[in-house]
Amino acid sequence: MIAFQTEPYFSCCRCCKYIFQSQCDYSFKRKSLKKRLSFVFPLKMKQTSAKKREEIIVYKGGPSWTELIVPTVSLLTVVGIFPFLATVARQLWVRYQLTSNRIVVDSGFRGKQHVQVNWDEVVSFRSVRRFGGISGDFVLQLKDGSKLEIRSIPNYDKVYEFLIEKNLKPFNKLS
């Protein structure tokens, strides 16, 4: 049987209720922090009997290089500088990882924004093929009504077949 401390604060030892050791009469019985906290928090956690499924990586990397074609051509105009810089920033800062268990999207400067979604949360998806199947866009509809966009992902056909194998409904109808 494991006993838990009911007070909202930590005491310096088991026998007293003082927070600081300087107030405790039994401060000569110093115990290590691990031993003191083992009274409050159990050190051994219960073993789960469920086996963890092996995670197979379907795609890991950034957006497709084909996303740079149109903005590079638009560099001939003065206004085309801004779309080109935005596309280059996406190429440098966005990373996708599609596995058999989850979807991970790292974005922002130095990958500071991290989004992780389990496949159980995905209800349906929409897709658009670009450049004849070299790349494509996916919009995943989640159970809570939010959407996750995966733009310009290479190997469109391979990822599309993977999503169909996950028993997700393709919803390509315009609303």
FENVENZI-V87492 format. One record per helix or strand. SS is the DSSP state (alpha for helix, beta for strand). FROM is the first residue (numbers start at 1). LEN is the number of residues. If there is no record, write none. Layout:
BEGIN
ss={SS	SS}
from={FROM	FROM}
len={LEN	LEN}
END
This chain:
BEGIN
ss={alpha	alpha	beta	alpha	alpha	beta	beta	alpha	beta	alpha	beta	alpha	beta	beta	alpha	beta}
from={21	33	57	65	80	95	102	109	113	119	122	131	135	147	156	169}
len={3	8	5	12	14	5	6	3	6	3	9	3	8	8	10	2}
END
